[in-house]
Amino acid sequence: MLSRSLKIGIVCPYGWDTPGGVQNHVRDLAEYLIAAGHNVSVLAPVIDESKIPTYVTSAGKPIAIPYNGAVARVLFGPIAFARVRQWIAQGDFDILHLHEPAIPSISLLACWAADGPMVGTFHAAAKRQKAIFAIGPILEPVIEKLSARIAVSEAARETLTEHLETDAVVIPNGIYADRYRDGVAQEKWQGNTLGFIGRFEEPRKGLSVLVDALPIISRFAPDVRIFIAGPGEADEVIKSIDPQLRSRFTFLGRISEQDKADFLASISLYIAPNTGGESFGIILAEALAGGATVVASDIPAFDSLLDHGRYGELFQSESSTDLAKRVIDLLRDEKRRVELGKAGKTHAQQFDWKVVADQIFSIYEMSLVGGEKVRLTSESRSWSKFLGRESKGDD
Amino acid sequence: MKTFIFLAVLLLVFIWYLTFSATRLDRLHHRVETSWANLDSLLQRRAAIALEIARSEIADPASAMLLTAAAYQAREAVIEKRSVAESGLSGALGLLLADGQSSARPAEASLLRELSELTDKIRIAIALHVDAVTRTQLVRNKFIFRTFRLAGTAPLPVTYEFESDVL
C-alpha cells in the first residue's frame, strides 16, 4: 500500500516538548511514516532545541496563550513566518501535512506561504464561537488551499462545517494497539479497582466528578480502590478528598508504556469523567485496546468513540450520582463487565496506526494526482524579493 | 493632495485585492481539476474491475450482461451525465454482490477485495471533489468575482451528484 517513497513535510502547531494530543499524534505519524520508508521532516515550535529528534526542525520558541479552555503553546510572528518559508523552500516536499491550520500558529503560516499538494488535519472540537465567525473571512481563502481536510472525529468535523463551512474526511487518531494488547494483570491493581490516566490537575479531565462519586460507590463496594496515573501535583487533589476516603486513592505518577498495558489489563473499570474539550479521546482508545472496561462521560467525542455505549458504559457528563450508579452496576455484573471489555478491545483495533496511517496515506496519494511539488506561493515569493529576503540555500 | 494620496492608496489596495482574489479562484479551479482527475481515474479502475467481474465465475449470464452494459456506459458518459451512469454501475454491482459473495473462490475473492478497497477510496474522492466544487461555485457567486469576471473563461465546475450511494 505504501508504495513509493515521498518527501513529506508535517507542521505541528504546538510546542514539541510540551505534552499534548496533537504533538503525540504528529510524533507517532512521523515515526510510522519514516519506518515505512518515507522522508519526513516535522516543523514545530521547540523550547529546548538540544533534545529534539533529528527529523524535527525548530521554528522558534513557543508563546503561551489561552485557547479553548487551556493554555496553548503556539508560535507566530515575522521571524517564525520567515523560518516557515525557508523550511518550505529548502524542503522540496512532495506534500505538506498541516495540523490544526485554523489556529494562530505555524500551520496557518505554512498554509499561507505554500502552494501545491497540502493536507490539513483538524483536531479541535469546540462549541460555536462568535470570534471564529469574525475571523472566518480571513481564514477562508487560506484554508481552501488545502486539497484535502481530515477531521479526527465526528465532533471535530462538525466544528469545521459549522465554523468554516467546509467538509472533511473523518480519520481517527492513531494508537499503537499492539503495545497495549498483551498486558499482564498485576495483583496489586486487581479487585474492585477503578483506574484513571491523565493530567488530573486540569479541571476538564473531570477527576473531581470521580472524587465526588466515591462516597456513594464505597457504600456499595466497601473495598473499592482508585488508582490515578499521570503527571501532576497530587497534594491539591488529596486535600479535596474526604479524609475518611483518602486511603483509597493511590497516585502512581507518570507510568511507562509497559506499566500502562499491565495497568489496563488489571483494573476492573477505567473511568473517563472528562467534562469537555476533548475531540477524540486517545486515552480512551488506548484503554479499550488494553482490554479495560470503560465508563466514560457522554460528551460527543466519547459517545461516538464508544458507538453510543456499545463498547463501553456512558454516564451523564458531570453527574457524580450517575457515574456512581453505573460503576456499581458494572462491579456487580461480572459477566457484562467482561463482555464490554472484550468488545471494546476488538473495536479498538481500527484505531491502530497500521489502519490509520494507511488511510492518511491514501489521502496523500489523492492530493498528489496533479503531480506538482510544494513550493512557495508566487505572492509570497515576490514579497520576499521586494523585501530582499529571498532565501538562498543555507543561512 | 491628501485625498489624492488616500485615493491612490485605496486604488492600490483594491488592485492588490483583485489579483489576490483572482489567484484564489485560479487555485480553486486547479483543485477541482485535481480532485476530478483523481476521482476519474478511480472510477475508470472500478469500471475495469466491473468488466473483469462480469467475465468471472461470480456473474451469471444475465447479470454479466447488465454489468458489462453499465460499465461501458459509465466509461463513455460525458461529464454532465457521468454521475448518473456511475450510479447505474453501482446499482448493477450492488445487485450482483448482494447474493454472489458466498460462492467466491480465491481469484474472485481477491477481485472483490480490490473492489471494496476501491469503493472506500472512491467514497473519499467524491467527498473531496464535491467539497472543491461547492467551494468554487460559492466563491464564483460572490459579488466581486462576478462583477470583475475574475473567473475569465473557465467553465463552471459541474456538481457530481451521487455521494453516499457508492455500493
Chai-1 contact restraints between the chains, C-beta under 6 A:
chainA,res_idxA,chainB,res_idxB,connection_type,confidence,min_distance_angstrom,max_distance_angstrom,comment,restraint_id
A,P141,B,R24,contact,1.0,0.0,6.0,A-B,restraint_1
A,E144,B,R135,contact,1.0,0.0,6.0,A-B,restraint_2
A,S147,B,R31,contact,1.0,0.0,6.0,A-B,restraint_3
A,A148,B,L128,contact,1.0,0.0,6.0,A-B,restraint_4
A,D167,B,D131,contact,1.0,0.0,6.0,A-B,restraint_5
A,V169,B,I124,contact,1.0,0.0,6.0,A-B,restraint_6
A,V169,B,A127,contact,1.0,0.0,6.0,A-B,restraint_7
A,S362,B,K121,contact,1.0,0.0,6.0,A-B,restraint_8
A,M366,B,N38,contact,1.0,0.0,6.0,A-B,restraint_9
A,M366,B,A125,contact,1.0,0.0,6.0,A-B,restraint_10
A,V369,B,T34,contact,1.0,0.0,6.0,A-B,restraint_11
A,V369,B,A37,contact,1.0,0.0,6.0,A-B,restraint_12
A,V369,B,N38,contact,1.0,0.0,6.0,A-B,restraint_13
A,G370,B,T34,contact,1.0,0.0,6.0,A-B,restraint_14
